[in-house]
Amino acid sequence: MGREFVPKERFEDALKKLEKIVSKLEEGEIPLEESLKLFEEGIRLSRFCNQKLDEVEKKVEILLKGKDEILKAQPFEPSTDLKETSSEEE
């Protein structure tokens, strides 16, 4: 038997599953065999999430390229709406 077909996962769903696995493993209350299975699943999810992040990063780089095809790095600045909201709450 090979690997089972896994439908396309969403990044957010995979990240939530990974967080649950990490929490279970950190508790340390599960048997060794189950821990190993969870660890294997966690590694798979971690690789999946890293791959998705790499894909998104490449897409963003393509979108940021200028007409001369040279990537122009631009610092990330949160929108002013977020800044105003957080200062109002204080």
GUFI-748311 format. One record per residue: residue number from 1; x, y, z of N, C-alpha, C in turn. Coordinates in nm, 4 decimals. Each point is the difference from the previous one (the first is absolute). Example, Ala and Ser with C-alpha at 12.3 -4.5 7.8 and 13.67 -1.06 7.14 Angstrom:
2
<pt i="1" n_u="1.3190" n_v="-0.5690" n_w="0.7800" ca_u="-0.0890" ca_v="0.1190" ca_w="0.0000" c_u="0.0900" c_v="0.1200" c_w="0.0000"/>
<pt i="2" n_u="-0.0350" n_v="0.1050" n_w="-0.0720" ca_u="0.0820" ca_v="0.1190" ca_w="0.0060" c_u="-0.0770" c_v="0.1090" c_w="0.0730"/>
END
This chain:
90
<pt i="1" n_u="0.0827" n_v="-0.1189" n_w="0.0000" ca_u="-0.0827" ca_v="0.1189" ca_w="0.0000" c_u="0.0865" c_v="0.1244" c_w="0.0000"/>
<pt i="2" n_u="-0.0382" n_v="0.0976" n_w="-0.0818" ca_u="0.0720" ca_v="0.1266" ca_w="-0.0043" c_u="-0.0668" c_v="0.1020" c_w="0.0892"/>
<pt i="3" n_u="0.0362" n_v="0.1218" n_w="-0.0246" ca_u="-0.0615" ca_v="0.1070" ca_w="0.0779" c_u="-0.1438" c_v="0.0185" c_w="-0.0426"/>
<pt i="4" n_u="-0.0836" n_v="0.0350" n_w="0.0957" ca_u="-0.1393" ca_v="0.0261" ca_w="-0.0304" c_u="-0.0116" c_v="0.1328" c_w="-0.0726"/>
<pt i="5" n_u="-0.0998" n_v="0.0120" n_w="-0.0870" ca_u="-0.0259" ca_v="0.1259" ca_w="-0.0674" c_u="-0.0569" c_v="0.0977" c_w="0.1028"/>
<pt i="6" n_u="0.0633" n_v="0.1127" n_w="0.0106" ca_u="-0.0456" ca_v="0.1019" ca_w="0.0933" c_u="-0.0488" c_v="0.1184" c_w="-0.0818"/>
<pt i="7" n_u="-0.1279" n_v="0.0378" n_w="0.0151" ca_u="-0.0500" ca_v="0.1152" ca_w="-0.0738" c_u="0.0781" c_v="0.1247" c_w="0.0392"/>
<pt i="8" n_u="-0.0009" n_v="0.0995" n_w="-0.0872" ca_u="0.0745" ca_v="0.1220" ca_w="0.0289" c_u="-0.0435" c_v="0.0584" c_w="0.1334"/>
<pt i="9" n_u="0.0985" n_v="0.0220" n_w="0.0842" ca_u="-0.0273" ca_v="0.0593" ca_w="0.1304" c_u="0.0182" c_v="0.1505" c_w="-0.0105"/>
<pt i="10" n_u="-0.0702" n_v="0.0684" n_w="0.0834" ca_u="0.0210" ca_v="0.1438" ca_w="0.0112" c_u="0.1110" c_v="0.0231" c_w="0.1008"/>
<pt i="11" n_u="0.0785" n_v="0.1028" n_w="-0.0216" ca_u="0.1100" ca_v="0.0330" ca_w="0.0903" c_u="-0.0511" c_v="0.0168" c_w="0.1431"/>
<pt i="12" n_u="-0.1078" n_v="0.0754" n_w="0.0144" ca_u="-0.0533" ca_v="0.0295" ca_w="0.1329" c_u="-0.0431" c_v="-0.1270" c_w="0.0728"/>
<pt i="13" n_u="-0.0643" n_v="-0.0924" n_w="-0.0729" ca_u="-0.0435" ca_v="-0.1260" ca_w="0.0603" c_u="0.1194" c_v="-0.0840" c_w="0.0437"/>
<pt i="14" n_u="0.1008" n_v="-0.0062" n_w="-0.0862" ca_u="0.1204" ca_v="-0.0774" ca_w="0.0324" c_u="0.0709" c_v="0.0589" c_w="0.1217"/>
<pt i="15" n_u="0.0046" n_v="0.1315" n_w="0.0080" ca_u="0.0661" ca_v="0.0655" ca_w="0.1131" c_u="-0.0749" c_v="-0.0279" c_w="0.1302"/>
<pt i="16" n_u="-0.1328" n_v="0.0020" n_w="-0.0040" ca_u="-0.0792" ca_v="-0.0317" ca_w="0.1197" c_u="0.0240" c_v="-0.1438" c_w="0.0447"/>
<pt i="17" n_u="0.0029" n_v="-0.0932" n_w="-0.0965" ca_u="0.0266" ca_v="-0.1401" ca_w="0.0338" c_u="0.1380" c_v="-0.0137" c_w="0.0636"/>
<pt i="18" n_u="0.0970" n_v="0.0696" n_w="-0.0579" ca_u="0.1369" ca_v="-0.0051" ca_w="0.0516" c_u="0.0056" c_v="0.0540" c_w="0.1432"/>
<pt i="19" n_u="-0.0698" n_v="0.1082" n_w="0.0258" ca_u="-0.0022" ca_v="0.0568" ca_w="0.1355" c_u="-0.0608" c_v="-0.0984" c_w="0.1002"/>
<pt i="20" n_u="-0.1056" n_v="-0.0710" n_w="-0.0403" ca_u="-0.0621" ca_v="-0.0986" ca_w="0.0892" c_u="0.0962" c_v="-0.1147" c_w="0.0290"/>
<pt i="21" n_u="0.0707" n_v="-0.0440" n_w="-0.1028" ca_u="0.0964" ca_v="-0.1087" ca_w="0.0167" c_u="0.1103" c_v="0.0416" c_w="0.0963"/>
<pt i="22" n_u="0.0513" n_v="0.1199" n_w="-0.0178" ca_u="0.1066" ca_v="0.0489" ca_w="0.0880" c_u="-0.0487" c_v="0.0041" c_w="0.1449"/>
<pt i="23" n_u="-0.1221" n_v="0.0482" n_w="0.0198" ca_u="-0.0554" ca_v="0.0057" ca_w="0.1367" c_u="-0.0094" c_v="-0.1391" c_w="0.0617"/>
<pt i="24" n_u="-0.0501" n_v="-0.0975" n_w="-0.0779" ca_u="-0.0124" ca_v="-0.1372" ca_w="0.0515" c_u="0.1366" c_v="-0.0564" c_w="0.0362"/>
<pt i="25" n_u="0.0985" n_v="0.0231" n_w="-0.0871" ca_u="0.1335" ca_v="-0.0532" ca_w="0.0254" c_u="0.0636" c_v="0.0671" c_w="0.1217"/>
<pt i="26" n_u="-0.0253" n_v="0.1287" n_w="0.0167" ca_u="0.0573" ca_v="0.0711" ca_w="0.1146" c_u="-0.0592" c_v="-0.0474" c_w="0.1319"/>
<pt i="27" n_u="-0.1265" n_v="-0.0423" n_w="-0.0024" ca_u="-0.0626" ca_v="-0.0506" ca_w="0.1219" c_u="0.0699" c_v="-0.1254" c_w="0.0503"/>
<pt i="28" n_u="0.0456" n_v="-0.0840" n_w="-0.0926" ca_u="0.0753" ca_v="-0.1200" ca_w="0.0369" c_u="-0.0826" c_v="-0.1111" c_w="0.0617"/>
<pt i="29" n_u="-0.1299" n_v="0.0043" n_w="-0.0137" ca_u="-0.0873" ca_v="-0.0988" ca_w="0.0630" c_u="-0.0455" c_v="-0.1111" c_w="-0.0949"/>
<pt i="30" n_u="0.0591" n_v="-0.0073" n_w="-0.1191" ca_u="-0.0440" ca_v="-0.1003" ca_w="-0.0975" c_u="0.1066" c_v="-0.1081" c_w="-0.0155"/>
<pt i="31" n_u="-0.0417" n_v="-0.1204" n_w="-0.0382" ca_u="0.0950" ca_v="-0.1108" ca_w="-0.0163" c_u="0.1037" c_v="0.0292" c_w="-0.1099"/>
<pt i="32" n_u="0.1110" n_v="-0.0687" n_w="0.0085" ca_u="0.1111" ca_v="0.0207" ca_w="-0.0923" c_u="-0.0410" c_v="-0.0191" c_w="-0.1453"/>
<pt i="33" n_u="-0.0720" n_v="-0.1071" n_w="-0.0308" ca_u="-0.0406" ca_v="-0.0268" ca_w="-0.1384" c_u="-0.0863" c_v="0.1120" c_w="-0.0561"/>
<pt i="34" n_u="-0.0941" n_v="0.0485" n_w="0.0804" ca_u="-0.0857" ca_v="0.1095" ca_w="-0.0451" c_u="0.0821" c_v="0.1283" c_w="-0.0168"/>
<pt i="35" n_u="0.0956" n_v="0.0199" n_w="0.0905" ca_u="0.0879" ca_v="0.1170" ca_w="-0.0101" c_u="0.0772" c_v="-0.0023" c_w="-0.1313"/>
<pt i="36" n_u="0.0493" n_v="-0.1180" n_w="-0.0373" ca_u="0.0750" ca_v="-0.0128" ca_w="-0.1242" c_u="-0.0883" c_v="0.0310" c_w="-0.1205"/>
<pt i="37" n_u="-0.1229" n_v="-0.0510" n_w="0.0005" ca_u="-0.0930" ca_v="0.0280" ca_w="-0.1101" c_u="-0.0312" c_v="0.1491" c_w="-0.0087"/>
<pt i="38" n_u="-0.0221" n_v="0.0617" n_w="0.1147" ca_u="-0.0274" ca_v="0.1432" ca_w="0.0008" c_u="0.1213" c_v="0.0794" c_w="-0.0473"/>
<pt i="39" n_u="0.1182" n_v="-0.0435" n_w="0.0416" ca_u="0.1221" ca_v="0.0672" ca_w="-0.0428" c_u="0.0153" c_v="-0.0073" c_w="-0.1516"/>
<pt i="40" n_u="-0.0241" n_v="-0.1184" n_w="-0.0565" ca_u="0.0092" ca_v="-0.0168" ca_w="-0.1460" c_u="-0.0995" c_v="0.0909" c_w="-0.0717"/>
<pt i="41" n_u="-0.1223" n_v="0.0051" n_w="0.0501" ca_u="-0.1014" ca_v="0.0873" ca_w="-0.0592" c_u="0.0404" c_v="0.1470" c_w="0.0148"/>
<pt i="42" n_u="0.0578" n_v="0.0343" n_w="0.1132" ca_u="0.0471" ca_v="0.1367" ca_w="0.0219" c_u="0.1088" c_v="0.0396" c_w="-0.0975"/>
<pt i="43" n_u="0.0912" n_v="-0.0916" n_w="-0.0264" ca_u="0.1065" ca_v="0.0273" ca_w="-0.0973" c_u="-0.0602" c_v="0.0221" c_w="-0.1384"/>
<pt i="44" n_u="-0.0963" n_v="-0.0846" n_w="-0.0379" ca_u="-0.0652" ca_v="0.0149" ca_w="-0.1310" c_u="-0.0690" c_v="0.1364" c_w="-0.0098"/>
<pt i="45" n_u="-0.0724" n_v="0.0364" n_w="0.1055" ca_u="-0.0708" ca_v="0.1280" ca_w="-0.0011" c_u="0.0976" c_v="0.1173" c_w="-0.0020"/>
<pt i="46" n_u="0.1085" n_v="-0.0120" n_w="0.0734" ca_u="0.1017" ca_v="0.1052" ca_w="0.0021" c_u="0.0599" c_v="0.0204" c_w="-0.1392"/>
<pt i="47" n_u="0.0312" n_v="-0.1090" n_w="-0.0673" ca_u="0.0549" ca_v="0.0102" ca_w="-0.1361" c_u="-0.1019" c_v="0.0609" c_w="-0.0958"/>
<pt i="48" n_u="-0.1263" n_v="-0.0404" n_w="0.0155" ca_u="-0.1065" ca_v="0.0542" ca_w="-0.0836" c_u="-0.0110" c_v="0.1518" c_w="0.0203"/>
<pt i="49" n_u="-0.0011" n_v="0.0433" n_w="0.1268" ca_u="-0.0118" ca_v="0.1428" ca_w="0.0292" c_u="0.1201" c_v="0.0777" c_w="-0.0547"/>
<pt i="50" n_u="0.1193" n_v="-0.0540" n_w="0.0171" ca_u="0.1199" ca_v="0.0662" ca_w="-0.0537" c_u="-0.0067" c_v="0.0118" c_w="-0.1514"/>
<pt i="51" n_u="-0.0466" n_v="-0.1055" n_w="-0.0660" ca_u="-0.0129" ca_v="0.0023" ca_w="-0.1457" c_u="-0.0986" c_v="0.1082" c_w="-0.0436"/>
<pt i="52" n_u="-0.1144" n_v="0.0077" n_w="0.0691" ca_u="-0.1001" ca_v="0.1017" ca_w="-0.0327" c_u="0.0562" c_v="0.1404" c_w="0.0205"/>
<pt i="53" n_u="0.0727" n_v="0.0201" n_w="0.1092" ca_u="0.0592" ca_v="0.1316" ca_w="0.0255" c_u="0.1020" c_v="0.0362" c_w="-0.1078"/>
<pt i="54" n_u="0.0798" n_v="-0.0978" n_w="-0.0432" ca_u="0.0960" ca_v="0.0240" ca_w="-0.1077" c_u="-0.0711" c_v="0.0399" c_w="-0.1290"/>
<pt i="55" n_u="-0.1108" n_v="-0.0707" n_w="-0.0309" ca_u="-0.0765" ca_v="0.0313" ca_w="-0.1215" c_u="-0.0554" c_v="0.1421" c_w="0.0051"/>
<pt i="56" n_u="-0.0531" n_v="0.0380" n_w="0.1144" ca_u="-0.0569" ca_v="0.1341" ca_w="0.0145" c_u="0.1102" c_v="0.1047" c_w="-0.0103"/>
<pt i="57" n_u="0.1144" n_v="-0.0270" n_w="0.0610" ca_u="0.1111" ca_v="0.0941" ca_w="-0.0072" c_u="0.0420" c_v="0.0237" c_w="-0.1452"/>
<pt i="58" n_u="0.0062" n_v="-0.1075" n_w="-0.0785" ca_u="0.0370" ca_v="0.0139" ca_w="-0.1413" c_u="-0.1037" c_v="0.0808" c_w="-0.0773"/>
<pt i="59" n_u="-0.1282" n_v="-0.0218" n_w="0.0306" ca_u="-0.1054" ca_v="0.0759" ca_w="-0.0662" c_u="0.0097" c_v="0.1481" c_w="0.0347"/>
<pt i="60" n_u="0.0281" n_v="0.0289" n_w="0.1266" ca_u="0.0139" ca_v="0.1390" ca_w="0.0419" c_u="0.1186" c_v="0.0645" c_w="-0.0705"/>
<pt i="61" n_u="0.1111" n_v="-0.0736" n_w="-0.0110" ca_u="0.1164" ca_v="0.0538" ca_w="-0.0700" c_u="-0.0344" c_v="0.0329" c_w="-0.1449"/>
<pt i="62" n_u="-0.0752" n_v="-0.0858" n_w="-0.0643" ca_u="-0.0405" ca_v="0.0244" ca_w="-0.1391" c_u="-0.0844" c_v="0.1266" c_w="-0.0070"/>
<pt i="63" n_u="-0.0906" n_v="0.0152" n_w="0.0936" ca_u="-0.0870" ca_v="0.1177" ca_w="0.0007" c_u="0.0765" c_v="0.1289" c_w="0.0284"/>
<pt i="64" n_u="0.1102" n_v="-0.0093" n_w="0.0752" ca_u="0.0772" ca_v="0.1184" ca_w="0.0349" c_u="0.1049" c_v="0.0375" c_w="-0.1041"/>
<pt i="65" n_u="0.0223" n_v="-0.0869" n_w="-0.0981" ca_u="0.0997" ca_v="0.0313" ca_w="-0.1023" c_u="-0.0451" c_v="0.1217" c_w="-0.0794"/>
<pt i="66" n_u="0.0955" n_v="0.0847" n_w="-0.0282" ca_u="-0.0291" ca_v="0.1191" ca_w="-0.0795" c_u="-0.0040" c_v="-0.0349" c_w="-0.1478"/>
<pt i="67" n_u="-0.0236" n_v="0.1002" n_w="-0.0812" ca_u="-0.0060" ca_v="-0.0204" ca_w="-0.1451" c_u="0.1327" c_v="-0.0514" c_w="-0.0544"/>
<pt i="68" n_u="0.1095" n_v="0.0334" n_w="0.0667" ca_u="0.1325" ca_v="-0.0431" ca_w="-0.0446" c_u="0.0336" c_v="-0.1412" c_w="0.0482"/>
<pt i="69" n_u="-0.0993" n_v="-0.0703" n_w="0.0603" ca_u="0.0147" ca_v="-0.1375" ca_w="0.0488" c_u="0.0980" c_v="-0.0127" c_w="0.1158"/>
<pt i="70" n_u="0.0289" n_v="0.1105" n_w="0.0659" ca_u="0.0880" ca_v="-0.0035" ca_w="0.1166" c_u="-0.0875" c_v="0.0089" c_w="0.1241"/>
<pt i="71" n_u="0.0227" n_v="-0.0916" n_w="0.0910" ca_u="-0.0770" ca_v="-0.0027" ca_w="0.1233" c_u="0.0401" c_v="0.1187" c_w="0.0856"/>
<pt i="72" n_u="-0.0979" n_v="0.0763" n_w="0.0396" ca_u="0.0255" ca_v="0.1164" ca_w="0.0840" c_u="-0.0558" c_v="-0.0289" c_w="0.1390"/>
<pt i="73" n_u="0.0904" n_v="-0.0235" n_w="0.0925" ca_u="-0.0429" ca_v="-0.0294" ca_w="0.1374" c_u="-0.0634" c_v="0.1242" c_w="0.0601"/>
<pt i="74" n_u="-0.1109" n_v="-0.0230" n_w="0.0675" ca_u="-0.0691" ca_v="0.1092" ca_w="0.0652" c_u="-0.0296" c_v="-0.0427" c_w="0.1428"/>
<pt i="75" n_u="0.0268" n_v="0.0851" n_w="0.0964" ca_u="-0.0268" ca_v="-0.0384" ca_w="0.1383" c_u="-0.1494" c_v="-0.0154" c_w="0.0236"/>
<pt i="76" n_u="-0.0339" n_v="-0.0953" n_w="0.0836" ca_u="-0.1398" ca_v="-0.0223" ca_w="0.0331" c_u="-0.0394" c_v="0.0971" c_w="0.1099"/>
<pt i="77" n_u="-0.1080" n_v="0.0711" n_w="-0.0236" ca_u="-0.0532" ca_v="0.0894" ca_w="0.1012" c_u="-0.1476" c_v="-0.0324" c_w="0.0167"/>
<pt i="78" n_u="-0.0413" n_v="-0.0324" n_w="0.1230" ca_u="-0.1419" ca_v="-0.0289" ca_w="0.0217" c_u="-0.0843" c_v="0.1200" c_w="-0.0410"/>
<pt i="79" n_u="-0.1207" n_v="-0.0268" n_w="-0.0422" ca_u="-0.0859" ca_v="0.1093" ca_w="-0.0442" c_u="-0.0266" c_v="0.0957" c_w="0.1151"/>
<pt i="80" n_u="-0.0278" n_v="0.1232" n_w="-0.0327" ca_u="-0.0245" ca_v="0.1003" ca_w="0.1036" c_u="-0.1258" c_v="-0.0315" c_w="0.0783"/>
<pt i="81" n_u="-0.0944" n_v="-0.0714" n_w="-0.0615" ca_u="-0.1214" ca_v="-0.0384" ca_w="0.0706" c_u="0.0328" c_v="-0.0854" c_w="0.1221"/>
<pt i="82" n_u="0.0949" n_v="-0.0926" n_w="-0.0148" ca_u="0.0383" ca_v="-0.0867" ca_w="0.1111" c_u="0.0673" c_v="0.0804" c_w="0.1111"/>
<pt i="83" n_u="0.0844" n_v="0.0942" n_w="-0.0382" ca_u="0.0682" ca_v="0.0825" ca_w="0.0994" c_u="-0.0995" c_v="0.0820" c_w="0.0799"/>
<pt i="84" n_u="-0.0968" n_v="0.0590" n_w="-0.0689" ca_u="-0.1009" ca_v="0.0825" ca_w="0.0669" c_u="-0.0829" c_v="-0.0832" c_w="0.0940"/>
<pt i="85" n_u="-0.0387" n_v="-0.1207" n_w="-0.0408" ca_u="-0.0825" ca_v="-0.0864" ca_w="0.0831" c_u="0.0718" c_v="-0.0386" c_w="0.1279"/>
<pt i="86" n_u="0.1282" n_v="-0.0347" n_w="-0.0109" ca_u="0.0730" ca_v="-0.0438" ca_w="0.1184" c_u="0.0256" c_v="0.1170" c_w="0.0952"/>
<pt i="87" n_u="0.0202" n_v="0.1200" n_w="-0.0504" ca_u="0.0237" ca_v="0.1140" ca_w="0.0886" c_u="-0.1280" c_v="0.0457" c_w="0.0671"/>
<pt i="88" n_u="-0.1150" n_v="-0.0208" n_w="-0.0652" ca_u="-0.1276" ca_v="0.0363" ca_w="0.0595" c_u="-0.0348" c_v="-0.0906" c_w="0.1177"/>
<pt i="89" n_u="0.0426" n_v="-0.1266" n_w="-0.0065" ca_u="-0.0330" ca_v="-0.0970" ca_w="0.1035" c_u="0.0771" c_v="0.0257" c_w="0.1282"/>
<pt i="90" n_u="0.1150" n_v="0.0686" n_w="-0.0092" ca_u="0.0850" ca_v="0.0214" ca_w="0.1191" c_u="-0.0528" c_v="0.1053" c_w="0.0907"/>
END
